[in-house]
Amino acid sequence: EQLLQMMEERMMDVEQKLRLVKRLLQDKVNQLKEQLSKNTKADAMVKDLYVENAQLLKALEVTEQRQKTAERKNYLLEEKIANLNRIVKNLASPSFSP
């Protein structure tokens, strides 16, 4: 009977330890599920940022191209102005000569 009593106590101890391990494992599962959810959200944000970055790079490229075009047009206009000033100067010079 004493052996039976010891076996029952041991069984209860083992069951208690199993419940504790089960609770710890469930806590770990919950923690990992939460981490997975956070990682999924972070992954979606990274993908969104990647797409946004690509769009911004394209917009920057277009803007830089427009700036280069504007600078070329500005240079050509400055050349035309300089040429027109020379023409006006040449036209005006003989008319003021006596």
C-alpha positions, 0 to 999 in steps of 0.5 A, spaced: 500 500 500 505 504 501 508 503 494 501 504 491 501 511 495 508 513 492 506 511 485 500 516 486 504 521 489 509 521 483 503 520 478 500 527 481 507 530 481 508 528 473 501 530 471 503 537 475 509 538 471 506 536 465 501 541 466 506 546 467 510 544 461 504 545 457 502 552 459 509 554 458 509 551 451 502 554 450 505 561 452 511 560 447 506 558 441 502 565 443 508 569 443 511 566 436 504 567 433 504 574 435 511 575 433 509 572 426 503 577 426 508 583 427 513 580 422 507 579 417 505 587 418 513 589 417 514 585 411 508 588 408 510 595 410 517 593 407 514 591 400 510 598 400 516 602 402 520 598 396 514 600 391 514 607 394 521 608 393 521 605 386 516 610 384 520 616 387 526 614 383 522 614 377 519 621 379 526 623 380 529 621 374 523 624 370 524 631 374 532 630 373 530 629 365 526 635 365 531 640 369 536 638 363 531 639 358 530 646 361 537 648 362 538 646 355 533 651 353 535 656 357 542 655 354 539 656 347 535 662 349 541 665 352 545 664 346 539 667 342 539 673 346 546 674 345 546 674 338 540 678 338 544 683 342 550 683 337 545 684 331 542 690 335 549 693 336 551 692 329 545 695 326 545 701 331 553 702 330 552 705 323 546 709 324 550 713 330 556 714 325 556 721 322 
